Amino acid sequence: MKKRILIVGASGQIGTELTAFLRNKFGKNKVVASDIKEGNEDLMKAGPFEILDATDCDAVEDIVIRYEITEVYLMAAMLSATAEKFPMKAWDLNMNSLFNVLNLARDKKIDKIFWPSSIAVFGPTTVKTDTPQRTIMEPSTVYGISKQTGERWCEYYANKYGVDVRSIRYPGLISYKTLPGGGTTDYAIDIYHKALKHNSYTCFLNAQTTLPMMFMDDAIRATFGIMETKKEHIKNRSSYNLAGMSFNPEEIAASIKKHLPDFKIGYKEDFRQEIADSWPQSIDDGDARNDWGWKHLISLDEMTEIMITNLRKQ
């Protein structure tokens, strides 16, 4: 079967790297990138690109038909910290964009969907350590509410209409290739930039705020892995827990000090502390490991070395 992929939200933190990865795998003309704004020069030159509002169902369908798209990766979203400032805009983008692609799959116009969920679906009442796949989910953020609602709709469309939708709950994602994108966990990207530029960083979370994190290469491998797995192995149609490493600001600072001994970190909590406090500290991703063979590769110290080495080059 021919494969033609549309990535919606290709200019974002994950979308930029996912697009490059999939073009490398399948060929540049098999992967159409799209976003409401243009991406970086590498993204724009490397293959077809379309300006697209993910909430415009007619525009999404037009691109699907024009390019004979078989799979959609819906990466467009307003992230946690930004969504708290613009709740209705976040709800509109995060929910209507999902309905647009779910309905295309229901109507047999595309074969398969990837839609990312997040650890934000969990809330203050969720078990904090080794958070299980199925547990209490009472999110307290706009982003988390939209992602939990999206999970329920994905499962509904899978059960009701046979839609082949696949999802993972991303932890905080860290990369040297793109700048922070408005998420609460983005301190773990910014800290490396500030360490190299100023040899110091003031963190908006307290020193002991432990959160699940993952280096972007692992996240991209997980995304590709679940989409390439045979349909019968995908037993969960809401979203899979996904784990890599867990650390707090004090621990990432200690890792950085192995490369920059004079690095100093300070703390000044803001509204994102309350968001972080509502999330798990570590994740049990046994279902993903058992069902489709997920396995993370990169540790905190390995990630720090990769980040510092590559940011120095930049």
Wavefront OBJ file of the C-alpha trace (Angstrom):
o trace
v 0.000 0.000 0.000
v 1.244 3.482 -0.837
v 2.033 5.704 2.120
v 1.601 9.466 2.053
v 1.912 11.367 5.317
v 0.561 14.767 6.393
v 2.074 16.382 9.493
v -0.161 19.099 10.948
v 1.827 21.418 13.219
v 5.128 20.641 11.520
v 6.787 23.904 12.593
v 6.478 23.128 16.300
v 8.959 21.607 18.719
v 8.079 17.977 17.975
v 6.762 18.493 14.447
v 10.036 19.932 13.111
v 12.074 16.888 14.132
v 9.335 14.380 13.320
v 9.051 15.755 9.778
v 12.796 15.412 9.176
v 12.787 11.885 10.607
v 9.861 10.692 8.467
v 11.231 12.307 5.304
v 14.478 10.469 5.899
v 12.552 7.199 6.297
v 10.052 7.471 3.452
v 11.352 10.162 1.077
v 10.731 13.891 1.068
v 7.808 13.801 -1.372
v 5.904 11.247 0.726
v 5.728 13.602 3.738
v 3.766 16.855 3.514
v 4.530 19.355 6.279
v 1.917 21.938 7.277
v 1.439 24.637 9.890
v -0.356 27.929 10.392
v 3.024 29.644 9.913
v 6.177 28.866 7.971
v 8.834 26.748 9.647
v 12.607 27.044 9.638
v 14.580 27.083 6.402
v 15.528 23.393 6.574
v 11.905 22.349 6.991
v 10.677 24.549 4.151
v 13.342 23.423 1.658
v 13.301 19.711 2.437
v 9.908 18.826 0.940
v 6.322 19.963 0.312
v 4.925 22.492 2.793
v 1.417 23.955 3.105
v 0.137 26.819 5.234
v -2.780 25.265 7.124
v -5.141 26.226 9.931
v -5.734 22.908 11.717
v -9.199 24.061 12.852
v -10.367 24.621 9.250
v -11.907 21.258 8.335
v -12.333 22.112 4.637
v -8.700 23.175 4.327
v -7.468 19.993 6.043
v -9.635 17.829 3.788
v -8.445 19.701 0.685
v -4.792 18.879 1.446
v -5.664 15.253 2.286
v -7.389 14.813 -1.076
v -4.885 16.830 -3.111
v -1.866 14.886 -1.854
v -3.690 11.535 -1.514
v -2.770 11.406 2.185
v -3.047 8.046 3.975
v -1.726 8.983 7.446
v -2.029 12.153 9.510
v 0.214 13.099 12.434
v -1.719 15.823 14.283
v 0.962 17.702 16.245
v -0.770 21.117 16.391
v -1.672 22.142 19.958
v -1.505 24.984 22.436
v 0.710 23.813 25.310
v 0.166 23.982 29.054
v 1.511 27.367 30.149
v 0.221 29.207 27.056
v -3.185 27.506 27.276
v -3.705 28.854 30.808
v -3.490 32.378 29.370
v -5.847 31.698 26.441
v -8.207 28.904 27.583
v -10.890 29.166 24.893
v -8.353 29.489 22.072
v -6.563 26.432 23.437
v -9.788 24.419 23.628
v -10.746 25.427 20.094
v -7.374 24.472 18.604
v -6.779 21.302 20.622
v -10.277 19.839 20.181
v -11.497 20.987 16.752
v -8.248 19.991 15.052
v -8.700 16.479 16.463
v -12.317 16.205 15.316
v -11.276 17.268 11.818
v -8.909 14.327 11.374
v -11.062 11.808 13.282
v -13.964 12.588 10.954
v -11.762 12.172 7.869
v -10.757 8.730 9.141
v -14.367 7.851 9.994
v -15.316 8.752 6.414
v -12.468 6.529 5.077
v -10.555 9.457 3.579
v -7.425 8.591 5.600
v -6.270 5.245 7.013
v -4.398 6.093 10.208
v -3.964 8.919 12.730
v -1.303 9.771 15.287
v -2.476 12.177 17.978
v -0.285 13.015 20.980
v -1.633 13.123 24.497
v 0.365 14.200 27.556
v 1.102 13.590 31.224
v -1.121 16.675 31.682
v -4.153 14.319 31.602
v -3.252 13.414 35.171
v -4.080 15.713 38.069
v -3.530 16.391 41.779
v -5.477 13.259 42.782
v -3.464 10.924 40.541
v -0.898 8.559 42.055
v 2.395 10.495 41.731
v 4.934 7.657 41.590
v 4.894 5.018 38.840
v 1.580 6.431 37.626
v -0.278 3.474 36.089
v -1.812 3.305 32.634
v -5.333 3.310 34.097
v -5.823 5.526 37.119
v -7.679 8.571 38.435
v -7.473 11.367 35.871
v -8.718 14.727 37.129
v -6.603 17.300 35.252
v -6.568 20.826 36.625
v -5.240 22.658 33.540
v -6.870 23.694 30.271
v -4.276 21.667 28.347
v -4.852 18.591 30.484
v -8.639 18.842 30.190
v -8.395 19.043 26.392
v -6.009 16.086 26.224
v -8.136 13.908 28.512
v -11.215 14.760 26.439
v -9.276 13.964 23.271
v -8.322 10.535 24.623
v -11.964 9.728 25.242
v -12.928 10.801 21.720
v -10.095 8.783 20.156
v -11.262 5.674 21.984
v -14.881 6.382 20.999
v -14.065 6.761 17.292
v -11.956 3.587 17.406
v -14.728 1.562 19.032
v -17.679 3.122 17.191
v -16.253 3.614 13.689
v -13.140 1.434 13.589
v -10.815 4.443 13.248
v -7.143 3.453 13.485
v -5.979 6.191 15.853
v -2.815 5.820 17.931
v -1.566 7.952 20.782
v 1.088 8.272 23.464
v 1.191 10.474 26.556
v 4.342 12.494 26.073
v 6.323 13.500 29.152
v 8.391 16.716 29.031
v 10.447 16.683 25.820
v 13.954 18.093 25.477
v 15.825 18.996 22.289
v 18.659 21.239 21.129
v 17.109 21.714 17.682
v 14.128 23.872 18.637
v 13.465 26.552 21.252
v 11.015 26.081 24.155
v 7.403 26.153 23.011
v 5.293 27.272 25.980
v 5.221 24.140 28.129
v 5.772 23.840 31.869
v 8.555 21.293 31.360
v 10.385 23.620 28.952
v 12.663 24.833 31.746
v 14.669 21.670 31.000
v 15.481 23.065 27.543
v 15.981 26.689 28.544
v 18.399 25.746 31.320
v 20.964 24.461 28.790
v 20.749 27.632 26.684
v 21.161 29.879 29.748
v 23.962 27.695 31.153
v 26.058 28.183 28.026
v 25.148 31.845 27.575
v 25.207 33.133 31.179
v 26.560 30.215 33.260
v 23.458 30.621 35.447
v 19.720 29.981 35.350
v 16.722 31.085 37.406
v 14.144 28.297 37.424
v 10.383 28.930 37.688
v 9.963 25.595 39.531
v 11.398 24.729 42.916
v 14.508 22.591 43.271
v 12.669 19.375 44.193
v 9.981 19.387 41.465
v 10.481 15.964 39.915
v 8.779 15.432 36.537
v 8.840 12.746 33.814
v 11.091 13.809 30.938
v 12.442 12.410 27.677
v 15.063 13.355 25.107
v 13.446 14.150 21.772
v 15.177 11.328 19.865
v 13.460 8.804 22.134
v 10.094 10.529 21.661
v 10.440 10.450 17.872
v 11.369 6.764 17.981
v 8.296 6.072 20.122
v 6.035 7.999 17.741
v 7.380 6.128 14.726
v 7.309 2.839 16.613
v 3.646 2.954 17.559
v 2.613 4.022 14.048
v 4.566 1.222 12.368
v 3.291 -1.493 14.739
v 0.740 -3.950 13.341
v -2.818 -2.863 14.077
v -3.649 -5.929 16.183
v -0.887 -5.094 18.682
v -2.383 -1.679 19.517
v -4.674 -2.665 22.368
v -5.130 0.796 23.858
v -7.024 3.328 21.757
v -7.085 6.213 24.228
v -3.356 6.810 24.794
v -0.313 4.897 26.057
v 1.799 5.957 29.024
v 5.368 6.648 27.925
v 8.387 6.977 30.221
v 12.035 7.879 29.839
v 13.644 9.494 32.893
v 12.483 11.563 35.854
v 14.513 14.376 37.408
v 14.158 17.709 39.210
v 15.894 21.073 38.578
v 18.547 20.330 41.185
v 19.464 17.064 39.454
v 19.649 18.547 35.949
v 21.813 21.367 37.352
v 24.169 18.776 38.879
v 24.393 17.046 35.498
v 25.256 20.358 33.805
v 27.941 21.097 36.425
v 29.848 18.023 35.260
v 30.515 20.020 32.063
v 30.314 23.580 33.432
v 31.636 23.439 37.025
v 30.849 27.122 37.746
v 27.202 26.880 36.679
v 24.741 28.268 39.236
v 20.978 27.778 39.524
v 18.471 29.930 41.425
v 14.746 29.564 41.975
v 11.783 31.914 41.574
v 8.486 30.040 41.387
v 5.662 31.310 39.182
v 2.229 30.021 38.112
v 3.836 27.012 36.408
v 4.755 25.544 39.809
v 1.085 24.785 40.474
v 0.801 23.094 37.076
v 3.895 20.964 37.722
v 2.655 20.007 41.198
v -0.477 18.503 39.626
v 1.516 16.114 37.423
v 3.140 12.724 38.148
v 6.771 12.340 39.183
v 7.312 9.040 37.357
v 5.348 6.925 34.886
v 4.644 3.200 34.542
v 4.734 2.493 30.795
v 4.553 -1.312 30.972
v 1.673 -1.501 28.467
v 3.679 0.309 25.766
v 6.675 -1.930 26.418
v 4.568 -5.105 26.288
v 2.212 -4.212 23.418
v 4.575 -2.647 20.876
v 8.082 -3.050 22.248
v 8.782 0.469 23.485
v 12.142 1.031 25.197
v 13.830 4.330 26.033
v 17.582 4.694 25.380
v 18.862 8.043 26.652
v 19.654 8.924 30.294
v 19.973 12.340 31.955
v 23.775 12.510 31.761
v 23.777 11.251 28.157
v 21.193 13.901 27.266
v 23.219 16.642 28.969
v 26.306 15.732 26.970
v 24.317 15.747 23.705
v 22.645 19.077 24.536
v 25.819 20.919 25.542
v 27.889 19.530 22.663
v 25.330 20.530 20.037
v 24.339 23.880 21.513
v 28.032 24.849 21.592
v 28.208 24.159 17.856
v 25.202 26.410 17.287
l 1 2 3 4 5 6 7 8 9 10 11 12 13 14 15 16 17 18 19 20 21 22 23 24 25 26 27 28 29 30 31 32 33 34 35 36 37 38 39 40 41 42 43 44 45 46 47 48 49 50 51 52 53 54 55 56 57 58 59 60 61 62 63 64 65 66 67 68 69 70 71 72 73 74 75 76 77 78 79 80 81 82 83 84 85 86 87 88 89 90 91 92 93 94 95 96 97 98 99 100 101 102 103 104 105 106 107 108 109 110 111 112 113 114 115 116 117 118 119 120 121 122 123 124 125 126 127 128 129 130 131 132 133 134 135 136 137 138 139 140 141 142 143 144 145 146 147 148 149 150 151 152 153 154 155 156 157 158 159 160 161 162 163 164 165 166 167 168 169 170 171 172 173 174 175 176 177 178 179 180 181 182 183 184 185 186 187 188 189 190 191 192 193 194 195 196 197 198 199 200 201 202 203 204 205 206 207 208 209 210 211 212 213 214 215 216 217 218 219 220 221 222 223 224 225 226 227 228 229 230 231 232 233 234 235 236 237 238 239 240 241 242 243 244 245 246 247 248 249 250 251 252 253 254 255 256 257 258 259 260 261 262 263 264 265 266 267 268 269 270 271 272 273 274 275 276 277 278 279 280 281 282 283 284 285 286 287 288 289 290 291 292 293 294 295 296 297 298 299 300 301 302 303 304 305 306 307 308 309 310 311 312 313 314
